[in-house]
Amino acid sequence: TSTGKPAIVLIDDDDVARYLLRSVMPRHAEILEATNGGDGIDLIRRHRPQAVFLDLVMPEITGEMMLE
């Protein structure tokens, strides 16, 4: 990542769910957020995160489609 910290990507169309997940993430990681599958895929490709938290039920590109 640009900060040199390990990256974690949160992909969820629910603002509250992303907020709650972010609140329990380690402070030494760079937390990157996407509100849909397309943006999430882009973040994953650009940042090569160490972990991805993925909502399986989203409009358009679902989490299940992303896993395939």
Buried (B, 14 or more C-beta within 10 A) or exposed (E): BEEEBBBBBBBBBEEEEBEEBEEEBEEEBBBBBBBBBBBBBEBBEEBEBEEBBBBEEBEEBBBEEBEE
